[in-house]
Amino acid sequence: MAVQPLGCVPAPYRPRRPADTPLYRTVQNHLETFLSLCRDDWQQEPVTPHAERELRRSLECGVLAYGFARVRCDDCGHDFLVAFSCKGRGVCPSCNTRRMAEAAAHLTDHVLPRLPVRQWVLSLPKRLRYPLQHDPEALDSVLRIFVDAIERHLREHSPGADRKARTGAVAFVHRFGSSLNQHTHFHVCVIDGVFEPDPKQGARFTEVDGLGAAGAQPVQAQVRRRILRAFVRRGLLDKDDGKEMAQWDHGGGFSLDASVRIEAHDRHGLERLLRYCARPPFAAERLEEIDAQRLIYHLSKPNPDGRTQIILSPLALIGRIAAWVPPPRQHRHRYYGVLAPNSPLRPAVTALAPHALSPEGESKLAVEAAEEDPPQAIGRSPARYLWAMVLARIYEAFPLTCPKCGAEMRIIAFMTEALDVRTILEHIGEPATPPRIASARGPPEWYADSAEAAIDAEACPPGDSLAQPEPEYEFDQRVSW
């Protein structure tokens, strides 16, 4: 976290307004219709209970009418309200961002040592992605094969390393692509070297020798061969199809990239990389609402076909979001090698994290703060960060610093009773009732609205880029018996 210079006015804290965002309005107006269609239409994929629960909880996140905390400055009396969060997974943009920043901060501060780290990204052929979406055992098997192949390769290129030397890795499973599509692939951050037990230091590190981006080719060939054999052995792929896919050119649909390497001293770069690996499926700021039946999502980079945005209906957007909600009690990232929970070398390796070794050039203010409040004096797990610290780490805004006098503010009350919440909100002029959730609409109504918005020539003139293109051929729709 960037340390605030002495005498500098902190950035003011601005509470978010989720009800004013396109994503909130889309879920608010079309959630009940989407759930009703999924229940009544057998062709629609059913919505899992945990996905429905997360969608409903996201409508309560950041809304003061559902309860809030009161923050007050004892010096000047300035106060403001902080709405409760839903702490959901996969839907709420605010909670997704918090989880992303919290995971990256924990891995940077307490887990990964001050050693070079390389990112390995594996993408599989489309034919193998469907089983990974619905078979957790197949996904675990592919990830183990991938990490094991990386470890073997690093061991071979580490001079003087023992056959039992281990590396450390943190794996992130992405079930989505940048185009809001279902695309299961893996991001693995691996310490660029191997560890061996050492009687004096606990663990001895040997850095890999001369492994560049070209070193991914032998790993890709090994991963491709072993994954195809695993799919054939599990009955997820026919034996003849497996042999045919093994002979495909250009990697056979397997893509492996290992070009991103973070040096040992670049802790800010490592935290940015970990945020990218732990990022949520979509960015709410890229979503734009055109009208009641059309949404535009601006892509972070152009697609292979050159498109920089995609157009979705509200029901299609909710359907994609529901498919990304992870099941409960499923880890978002996993540890391997010396970073695994049961590894005997984990205490010695994690002791090399920045909390044990302060970086050179760190300001005197940060050193004094660390001495006054040592980590062992904190009564919470190091994996949990305060709300204020996470905001300061992301936006460099200090919400518990008074914007008027600069003194430290504190939380003085949590308001959960409906009567007290309503009384306070009415007194300060805030909405005292939560936004109304629209009821489900019948198919004729929403279909007519959708068709009118998409086909009407006046709404979409010929020169409009959003207009539906005319068919290239005429199709005779008359029935011939």
For each residue, the residues with C-beta under 8 A, 3 or more apart:
1: 105 389 392 393
2: 396
3: 362 363 365 366
4: 8 10 365 398
5: 8
6: 365
7:
8: 4 5
9: 403 406
10: 4 397 398 401 403 406
11: 395 396 397 398
12: 397 403
13: 80 391 397 398 399 403
14: 397
15: 62 80 81 82 83
16: 62 94
17: 20 21 62
18: 21 24 61 62 63 94
19: 24 25 28 63 435
20: 17 24
21: 17 18 24 25 93 284 287
22: 25 26 284 287 288 289 295
23: 26 27 93 284 287
24: 18 19 20 21 27 28 58 59 435
25: 19 21 22 28 29 289
26: 22 23 29 30 289 295 314 317 318
27: 23 24 30 31 55 58 59 91 318
28: 19 24 25 31 59 435 436 437 438
29: 25 26 292 314 438
30: 26 27 33 34 314 315 318 438
31: 27 28 34 35 55 56 59 318 437 438
32: 35 36 437 438 439 440
33: 30 36 37 315 438 440 441 446
34: 30 31 37 38 47 314 315 318 319 322
35: 31 32 38 39 47 52 440
36: 32 33 39 40 440
37: 33 34 40 41 44 315 443
38: 34 35 41 44 45 46 47
39: 35 36 46
40: 36 37
41: 37 38 44
42:
43:
44: 37 38 41
45: 38 319 323
46: 38 39
47: 34 35 38 51 52 322
48: 51 52 322 325 327
49: 52 53
50: 53 54 325 327 328
51: 47 48 54 55 90 322 323 325
52: 35 47 48 49 55 56 322
53: 49 50 56 57
54: 50 51 57 58 88 89 90 91 92 325
55: 27 31 51 52 58 59 91 318 321 322 325
56: 31 52 53 59 60
57: 53 54 60 61 86 88 91 92
58: 24 27 54 55 61 86 88 91 92
59: 24 27 28 31 55 56 63 434 435 437
60: 56 57 63 66 84 86 434
61: 18 57 58 83 84 85 86 88 92 94 95
62: 15 16 17 18 83 85 94
63: 18 19 59 60 66 83 434 435
64: 67 68 81 83 421 425 430 431
65: 421 422 425 431 432 433 434
66: 60 63 83 84 421 434
67: 64 83 84 414 415 416 421
68: 64 81 82 83 84 414 415 421
69: 81 82 84 411 413 414 415
70: 79 80 81 82 411 412 413 414 415
71: 79 80 81 82 399 400 409 410 411 412
72: 77 78 79 409 410 412
73: 76 77 78 79 402 404 405 407 408 409
74: 77 407 409 410
75: 402 405 407
76: 73 402 404 405 407
77: 72 73 74
78: 72 73 402 403 404 405 409
79: 70 71 72 73 409 412
80: 13 15 70 71
81: 15 64 68 69 70 71 424 428 430
82: 15 68 69 70 71 387 399 411
83: 15 61 62 63 64 66 67 68
84: 60 61 66 67 68 69
85: 61 62 92 94 95 98
86: 57 58 60 61 92 95
87: 95
88: 54 57 58 61 91 92 95
89: 54 95 96 99 325 326 332
90: 51 54 96 280 281 321 324 325 326
91: 27 54 55 57 58 88 96 321 325
92: 54 57 58 61 85 86 88 95 96
93: 21 23 96 97 280 283 284
94: 16 18 61 62 85 97 98
95: 61 85 86 87 88 89 92 98 99
96: 89 90 91 92 93 99 100 280
97: 93 94 100 101 280 394
98: 85 94 95 101 102 387 390
99: 89 95 96 102 103 278 280 332
100: 96 97 103 104 275 278 279 280
101: 97 98 104 105 275 390 393 394
102: 98 99 105 106 383 384 385 390
103: 99 100 106 107 274 278 332 333
104: 100 101 107 108 271 272 274 275 278
105: 1 101 102 108 109 271 385 390 393
106: 102 103 109 110 111 382 383 385
107: 103 104 110 111 112 170 189 274
108: 104 105 111 112 267 270 271 274 353 354
109: 105 106 353 354 355 382
110: 106 107 350 353 355 382 383
111: 106 107 108 170 335 339 350 353
112: 107 108 115 117 168 170 189 191 270 339 353
113: 191 205 349 350 351 352 353
114: 264 265 267 352 353 354 357
115: 112 191 192 193 205 207 264 352
116: 191 192 193 207 261 262 263 264
117: 112 189 190 191 192 261 262 270 273
118: 189 190 192 258 260 261 262
119: 187 188 189 190 257 258 260 261 262 273 277
120: 146 150 186 187 188 189 190 216 219 256 257 258
121: 185 186 187 188 255 256 257 258
122: 146 185 186 188 223 254 255 256
123: 183 185 254 255 256
124: 128 129 132 142 184 185 227 253 254
125: 128 129 245 252 253 254
126: 129 253
127: 130 237 245 253
128: 124 125 131 132 227 231 236 237 253
129: 124 125 126 132 133 182 183 184
130: 127 133 134
131: 128 134 135 138 231 236
132: 124 128 129 135 138 139 142 184
133: 129 130 175 182 184
134: 130 131
135: 131 132 138 139 236
136: 139 140 330
137: 140 141 234
138: 131 132 135 141 142 230 231 234 236
139: 132 135 136 142 143 173 184
140: 136 137 143 144
141: 137 138 144 145 230 234
142: 124 132 138 139 145 146 186 227 230
143: 139 140 146 147 171 173 186 334
144: 140 141 147 148
145: 141 142 148 149 223 226 227 230
146: 120 122 142 143 149 150 171 186 188 223
147: 143 144 150 151 169 171 188 190 336 337
148: 144 145 151 152
149: 145 146 152 153 219 222 223 226
150: 120 146 147 153 154 167 169 188 190 219
151: 147 148 154 155 166 167 169 194 336 337
152: 148 149 155 156 222
153: 149 150 156 157 211 215 218 219 222
154: 150 151 157 158 167 190 192 193 194 208 211
155: 151 152 158 161 163 165 167 194
156: 152 153
157: 153 154 208 209 210 211 215
158: 154 155 161 165 193 194 206 207 208 209
159: 206 209
160: 206
161: 155 158 165 194 196 206
162: 165 196
163: 155
164: 196
165: 155 158 161 162 194 195 196 206
166: 151 194 195 337 338 343 345
167: 150 151 154 155 190 191 193 194 195 337 338
168: 112 190 191 195 335 336 337 338 339 349
169: 147 150 151 188 189 190 191 335 336 337 339
170: 107 111 112 188 189 274 277 333 334 335 336 339
171: 143 146 147 186 187 188 189 333 334 335 336
172: 186 187 188 189 277 278 332 333
173: 139 143 184 186 332 333 334
174: 177 183 184 185 186 187
175: 133 182 183 184 281 324 326
176: 180 181 182 183 281 282 324
177: 174 180 181 182 183
178: 299 300 301
179: 299 303 310
180: 176 177 281 282 297 310 312 317 320
181: 176 177 320
182: 129 133 175 176 177 323
183: 123 129 174 175 176 177
184: 124 129 132 133 139 173 174 175
185: 121 122 123 124 174
186: 120 121 122 142 143 146 171 172 173 174
187: 119 120 121 171 172 174 276 277
188: 119 120 121 122 146 147 150 169 170 171 172
189: 107 112 117 118 119 120 169 170 171 172 273 274 277
190: 117 118 119 120 147 150 154 167 168 169
191: 112 113 115 116 117 167 168 169 195 205
192: 115 116 117 118 154 207 208 211 261
193: 115 116 154 158 167 205 206 207 208
194: 151 154 155 158 161 165 166 167 205 206 208
195: 165 166 167 168 191 203 204 205 206 337 338 345 349
196: 161 162 164 165 203 204 206
197: 202 203 204 344 345
198: 201 202 203 204
199:
200:
201: 198 204 348
202: 197 198 345 347 348 351
203: 195 196 197 198 338 345 348 349
204: 195 196 197 198 201
205: 113 115 191 193 194 195
206: 158 159 160 161 165 193 194 195 196
207: 115 116 158 192 193
208: 154 157 158 192 193 194 211
209: 157 158 159
210: 157
211: 153 154 157 192 208 215
212: 215
213: 216 257 258 259
214: 217
215: 153 157 211 212 218 219 258
216: 120 213 219 220 256 257 258
217: 214 220 221
218: 153 215 221 222
219: 120 149 150 153 215 216 222 223 256 258
220: 216 217 223 224 251 254 255 256
221: 217 218 224 225
222: 149 152 153 218 219 225 226
223: 122 145 146 149 219 220 226 227 254 256
224: 220 221 227 228 246 251 252 254
225: 221 222 228 229 246
226: 145 149 222 223 229 230
227: 124 128 142 145 223 224 230 231 254
228: 224 225 231 232 237 242 245 246
229: 225 226 232 233 242
230: 138 141 142 145 226 227 233 234
231: 128 131 138 227 228 234 236 237 242
232: 228 229 235 236 237 238 239 242
233: 229 230
234: 137 138 141 230 231
235: 232
236: 128 131 135 138 231 232
237: 127 128 228 231 232 241 242 245
238: 232 241 242
239: 232 242 243
240: 243 244
241: 237 238 244 245
242: 228 229 231 232 237 238 239 245 246
243: 239 240 246 247
244: 240 241 247 248
245: 125 127 228 237 241 242 248 252 253
246: 224 225 228 242 243 252
247: 243 244 252
248: 244 245 251 252 253
249: 252
250:
251: 220 224 248 254 255 256
252: 125 224 245 246 247 248 249
253: 124 125 126 127 128 245 248
254: 122 123 124 125 220 223 224 227 251
255: 121 122 123 220 251
256: 120 121 122 123 216 219 220 223 251
257: 119 120 121 213 216 260
258: 118 119 120 121 213 215 216 219
259: 213
260: 118 119 257 273
261: 116 117 118 119 192
262: 116 117 118 119 266 269 270 273
263: 116 266 269
264: 114 115 116
265: 114 359
266: 262 263 269 270
267: 108 114 270 271 354 359
268: 271 272
269: 262 263 266 272 273
270: 108 112 117 262 266 267 273 274
271: 104 105 108 267 268 274 275
272: 104 268 269 275 276
273: 117 119 189 260 262 269 270 276 277
274: 103 104 107 108 170 189 270 271 277 278
275: 100 101 104 271 272 278 279
276: 187 272 273 279
277: 119 170 172 187 189 273 274 333
278: 99 100 103 104 172 274 275 332 333
279: 100 275 276
280: 90 93 96 97 99 100 283
281: 90 175 176 180 321 324
282: 176 180 286 287 297 321
283: 93 280 286 287 300
284: 21 22 23 93 287
285:
286: 282 283 297 298 299 300
287: 21 22 23 282 283 284 295 296 297 317
288: 22 295 296 297 298
289: 22 25 26 294 295 296
290: 294 295 296 466
291: 294 453 459
292: 29 314 449 453
293: 313 314 449 450 453 454
294: 289 290 291 311 312 313 453 454 466
295: 22 26 287 288 289 290 311 312 313 314 317
296: 287 288 289 290 309 310 311 312
297: 180 282 286 287 288 309 310 312 317
298: 286 288 308 309
299: 178 179 286 302 303 307 308 309 310
300: 178 283 286
301: 178
302: 299 306 307 308
303: 179 299 306 307 308
304:
305:
306: 302 303
307: 299 302 303 310
308: 298 299 302 303
309: 296 297 298 299
310: 179 180 296 297 299 307
311: 294 295 296 466
312: 180 294 295 296 297 316 317 320
313: 293 294 295 316 317 450
314: 26 29 30 34 292 293 295 317 318
315: 30 33 34 37 318 319 446
316: 312 313 319 320
317: 26 180 287 295 297 312 313 314 320 321
318: 26 27 30 31 34 55 314 315 321 322
319: 34 45 315 316 322 323
320: 180 181 312 316 317 323 324
321: 55 90 91 281 282 317 318 324 325
322: 34 47 48 51 52 55 318 319 325
323: 45 51 182 319 320
324: 90 175 176 281 320 321
325: 48 50 51 54 55 89 90 91 321 322
326: 89 90 175 330 332
327: 48 50 330
328: 50
329:
330: 136 326 327
331: 334
332: 89 99 103 172 173 278 326
333: 103 170 171 172 173 277 278
334: 143 170 171 173 331
335: 111 168 169 170 171 339 340 341
336: 147 151 168 169 170 171 339 340
337: 147 151 166 167 168 169 195 340 343
338: 166 167 168 195 203 343 345 346 349
339: 111 112 168 169 170 335 336 343 346 349 350
340: 335 336 337 343 346
341: 335 346
342:
343: 166 337 338 339 340 346
344: 197
345: 166 195 197 202 203 338 348 349
346: 338 339 340 341 343 349 350
347: 202 350 351
348: 201 202 203 345 351 352
349: 113 168 195 203 338 339 345 346 352
350: 110 111 113 339 346 347 353
351: 113 202 347 348 356
352: 113 114 115 348 349 356 357
353: 108 109 110 111 112 113 114 350 356 357
354: 108 109 114 267 357 358 359
355: 109 110 375
356: 351 352 353
357: 114 352 353 354
358: 354 362 367 370
359: 265 267 354 362
360:
361:
362: 3 358 359 366 367
363: 3 366 367
364: 367 368
365: 3 4 6 368 369
366: 3 362 363 369 370
367: 358 362 363 364 370 371
368: 364 365 371 372
369: 365 366 372 373
370: 358 366 367 373 374
371: 367 368 374
372: 368 369
373: 369 370 377 378
374: 370 371 377
375: 355 378 382
376:
377: 373 374
378: 373 375 382
379:
380: 384
381: 384
382: 106 109 110 375 378
383: 102 106 110
384: 102 380 381
385: 102 105 106 389 390 393
386: 389 390
387: 82 98 390 391 399
388: 391 392 398 399 400
389: 1 385 386 392 393
390: 98 101 102 105 385 386 387 393 394
391: 13 387 388 394 395 397 398 399
392: 1 388 389 395 396 397 398 399
393: 1 101 105 385 389 390
394: 97 101 390 391
395: 11 391 392
396: 2 11 392
397: 10 11 12 13 14 391 392
398: 4 10 11 13 388 391 392 401
399: 13 71 82 387 388 391 392 409
400: 71 388 408 409 410
401: 10 398 406 407 408 409
402: 73 75 76 78 405 406 407 408 409
403: 9 10 12 13 78
404: 73 76 78
405: 73 75 76 78 402
406: 9 10 401 402
407: 73 74 75 76 401 402
408: 73 400 401 402
409: 71 72 73 74 78 79 399 400 401 402
410: 71 72 74 400
411: 69 70 71 82 414
412: 70 71 72 79
413: 69 70
414: 67 68 69 70 411
415: 67 68 69 70 420 421 424
416: 67 421
417: 420 421
418: 421 422
419: 422 423
420: 415 417 423 424
421: 64 65 66 67 68 415 416 417 418 424 425 432
422: 65 418 419 425 426 432 433
423: 419 420 426 427
424: 81 415 420 421 427 428
425: 64 65 421 422 428 430 431 432
426: 422 423 429 430 432
427: 423 424
428: 81 424 425
429: 426
430: 64 81 425 426
431: 64 65 425 434 435
432: 65 421 422 425 426
433: 65 422
434: 59 60 63 65 66 431
435: 19 24 28 59 63 431
436: 28
437: 28 31 32 59
438: 28 29 30 31 32 33 441
439: 32
440: 32 33 35 36
441: 33 438 445 446
442: 445 446
443: 37 446 447
444: 447 448
445: 441 442 448 449
446: 33 315 441 442 443 449 450
447: 443 444 450 451
448: 444 445 451 452
449: 292 293 445 446 452 453
450: 293 313 446 447 453 454
451: 447 448 454 455
452: 448 449 455 456 459
453: 291 292 293 294 449 450 456 459
454: 293 294 450 451 460 468
455: 451 452 460 468
456: 452 453 459 460
457: 460 461 462
458: 461
459: 291 452 453 456
460: 454 455 456 457 464 466 467 468
461: 457 458 464 467
462: 457 467
463: 467
464: 460 461 467
465:
466: 290 294 311 460
467: 460 461 462 463 464
468: 454 455 460
469:
470:
471: 474 475
472:
473:
474: 471
475: 471
476:
477:
478:
479:
480:
481:
